[in-house]
Amino acid sequence: MAKQAVLFDLDDTLLWDERSVREAFAATCEAAAAVAGVDPEKLEEAVRAEARELYQSFETFPFTQMIGINPFEALWAQFKEGEQDEFRKLERLAPEYRKEAWTRGLKAIGVDDAALGARLAEQFPAERRLRPIVYEETFRVLDALKGKYKLLLLTNGSPDLQKEKLNGVDGLLAYFDHIIISGDFGEGKPSSAIFHHALGKLGVQADEAIMVGDKLTTDIKGANSVGIPSVWINRHGMKADTEIKPTYEIKHLEELFTLLDR
């Protein structure tokens, strides 16, 4: 069946979110090193561990898992949008969560300084917002597809944060006929419901579309569940040590052209 639509994931598919987060951590931890003489790499490791543990302790954790909001996004998200009550809880929790994650991280490597923790908790969001990084091929691929296919962005996350990421990259929004954010929809990938919703928005059948994403457990699993051919963008040559099998596997987004021409 000839393809009429391409569904894209956002983070680490079109946007290089992992790099943005890594660089924001590095800049923030270097600032801590200048003040307190800590090892920046050890601080980053400690803060990441403390953030995960703290995040999982909140009553909102099952909701954030279902919507697809990870603990490092919560280190800079504001959670001002979203209709569910859990978003209001997250909005209240977030400032203290950020401060506590950094303060505990410092303490884990021998620095008991709540004031510095609070400073770093504010610096990290600022550093992350300075880094809306896209992959070098993102716009070339979208330019080539726009007008030939219906394009839909299907992303997990908090509505305000995902919109902020999109608005942070000039021109990106204009490529998409539809944008679906899990926090707006009420369920996240891999729920089959959000994929059916996407097909309905596009007005196509499952075999007339293709889903491109970097995560087997969300993008690929969800697409497979409703019969959409799935494309795993595996830039780092990871082993697929799971029962979830993509229809196709690529290392670079421009390999999509060959698949779509078949």
Secondary structure, DSSP 4 states (H G I P E B T S, - for coil): ----EEEE--BTTTB-HHHHHHHHHHHHHHHHHHHH---HHHHHHHHHHHHHHHHHHSTTHHHHHHHT--TTTTTT------SSHHHHHHHHHHHHHHHHHHHHHHHHTT---HHHHHHHHHHHHHHHHT---B-TTHHHHHHHHBTTBEEEEEE-S-HHHHHHHHHTSTTSGGG-SEEEEHHHHT--TT-HHHHHHHHHHHT--GGGEEEEES-IIIIIHHHHHHT--EEEE-TT-----SS---SEEESSGGGHHHHHH-
